[in-house]
Amino acid sequence: MLNETHILFLIIKSLIVYISHVFNLSNKLKFFRGFMKQTAFLAILILFFASYFGKAQQTENNSVEPMDPKAATYYNSAVQFMKTEQYEDALKSLDSSLSAAKDYRIFYLQGQANLKLGRVSDARNSFNECTKLNSNYDMGWMASGNANLALKEYDLAINDFKKVVEVSKDVKVKTEGEESIKFAVNAKSIELYNKGNELNKQSKFEEAIQLYDQAFAIVKDPKYLYQKGLVLSKLTKNKEAEEVLKSSVALNDSFDIGYVALASLQIVNKDYNGAIKSYEKAMLVTTNENIKKSIPESISKTYLAAGNNAFKDKKYDQSIDWMLKSISNSPSDAAYFGLAKAYIEKKKYNDAVTALDNAKSVQKTVTDEAIAYYKGMIHLNKGEDSKAVEFFTVAVKDATYKKAAQAQLDYLKAKQKGTKK
């Protein structure tokens, strides 16, 4: 049986014989009759020759199915146009090819041409027609999935990639299909997450939470819970927010910003020890230098908040302990000021004066009038009235301390006159 190489050899040989024969005729009549006969034979040879190469190009998609000869001619022309990036011309040839025959390979190439022109919806339609005609064509399903992915039709894309895995006999293609499924699933969850963030910016908090929940149902990503926790805190659902943030760090033990956010909620919920532990965990796991630098100050502020809360509850010893810890982590005027107030309540006036002087040395937020007021209180409690008047006179200039300082001045003036009021 002759193979294709032998056939091609015979075609070429016949052409050579024909040309030689024609140009060696001396009789015009014989030439004419011979020419007519040989022309007919040549036409047959050319058609066969074209058919041979047409078959070669139409198997480019690893297909062994024959294509309609007329459709194949236009199809092969389109292939050449694709190679030279003439995509509009390729589409015209493919339209002519489809008018001759509806073949899945033609639709596949049409989809590729549309993709090159950025016509993703048209490309998807072509790939849909491709897979309708050949539901076992794995690359058709793959292309359809990618088009749906580009159009953010994630569920359709996932279904297409599942078909790739189902129908393909190529292990590599199956693996690509499985990876594409994972990618599409992740892309869908990210899309929901991003929409949630947009709603959050618009203060549509409840709607944002719903989208974060949908995203998390698809992919268990701790940052989805992190954002949900932050939004819940905006709704002052602080306990619920804290639990969500605990779940986020439980999913990823190295989720540094999750620990930082959790610590902030624990401070709001007055769980100061829990907040300190969260900050310390963040410091332990983070590789972010900015977070590392900011945590000591954050811990200091946590101790400060705890100290102020203890002072408010008249737990002065505990307040002193918290304030000292705040200072040891990151000295601040606020911590020294709080420490001084607690010392005054414990009648440790010398320690209180030292604390106020230290507050002055690192002064940022505490005013001179505030420091003066409490120095006035120290001197008042020690019976040093003239010194007390001196400091209350400074303190009265501050709106916050004006009323209290004036009351002490009035008291001291009355005392000097021998009349208590």
Long-range contacts (C-beta under 8 A, 24 or more apart in sequence): 4-52, 7-48, 7-52, 8-52, 11-45, 11-48, 11-49, 11-52, 14-41, 14-45, 15-42, 15-45, 18-42, 58-105, 61-105, 61-108, 61-139, 63-105, 67-101, 67-103, 67-105, 68-100, 68-101, 68-103, 70-100, 70-101, 71-97, 71-98, 71-100, 71-101, 71-103, 71-106, 72-97, 73-97, 74-100, 75-103, 75-105, 75-106, 75-109, 78-109, 78-113, 79-109, 82-109, 82-112, 82-113, 82-116, 85-116, 87-113, 87-116, 87-117, 88-117, 91-117, 102-129, 102-133, 103-133, 104-129, 104-130, 104-131, 104-133, 104-134, 104-137, 104-140, 105-130, 107-133, 107-140, 108-137, 108-139, 108-140, 108-143, 111-143, 111-144, 111-147, 112-143, 115-143, 115-147, 120-147, 120-150, 120-151, 121-151, 123-147, 124-148, 124-151, 131-163, 135-163, 135-167, 136-167, 137-167, 138-163, 138-164, 138-167, 138-168, 138-169, 138-170, 138-173, 138-177, 139-173, 141-167, 141-177, 142-173, 142-176, 142-177, 142-180, 145-180, 145-184, 146-180, 149-180, 149-183, 149-184, 149-187, 152-187, 152-191, 154-184, 154-185, 154-187, 154-188, 154-191, 155-188, 157-184, 158-184, 158-185, 158-188, 185-218, 185-219, 186-219, 188-218, 189-215, 189-216, 189-218, 189-219, 189-221, 189-224, 190-215, 192-218, 193-221, 193-223, 193-224, 193-227, 196-227, 197-227, 200-227, 200-231, 205-231, 205-234, 205-235, 206-235, 220-251, 221-251, 222-248, 222-249, 222-251, 222-252, 222-255, 222-258, 223-248, 223-255, 225-251, 225-258, 226-255, 226-257, 226-258, 226-261, 229-261, 229-262, 229-265, 230-261, 233-264, 233-265, 233-268, 238-265, 238-268, 238-269, 239-269, 241-265, 242-266, 242-269, 242-271, 249-281, 253-285, 254-285, 255-285, 256-282, 256-285, 256-286, 256-287, 256-288, 256-291, 257-282, 257-291, 259-285, 260-291, 260-295, 260-298, 263-298, 263-302, 267-302, 267-305, 270-309, 272-302, 272-303, 272-305, 272-306, 272-309, 272-322, 275-302, 276-302, 276-303, 296-329, 296-330, 297-329, 297-330, 299-329, 299-330, 300-326, 300-327, 300-329, 300-330, 300-331, 300-332, 300-335, 301-326, 301-332, 302-326, 303-329, 303-335, 304-332, 304-334, 304-335, 304-338, 307-335, 307-338, 307-339, 307-342, 308-338, 311-338, 311-341, 311-342, 311-345, 314-345, 316-342, 316-345, 316-346, 317-346, 320-346, 331-358, 331-362, 332-362, 332-364, 332-365, 333-359, 333-360, 333-362, 333-363, 333-364, 333-365, 333-366, 334-359, 334-365, 334-366, 336-362, 336-366, 337-366, 337-370, 337-371, 337-374, 340-374, 341-374, 344-374, 344-377, 344-378, 344-381, 347-381, 349-378, 349-381, 349-382, 352-378, 353-378, 367-398, 367-400, 368-394, 369-394, 369-395, 369-396, 369-397, 369-398, 369-400, 369-401, 369-405, 370-395, 370-398, 370-400, 370-401, 373-398, 373-401, 373-404, 373-405, 376-405, 376-408, 377-408, 380-408, 380-412, 385-412, 385-415, 385-416, 388-412
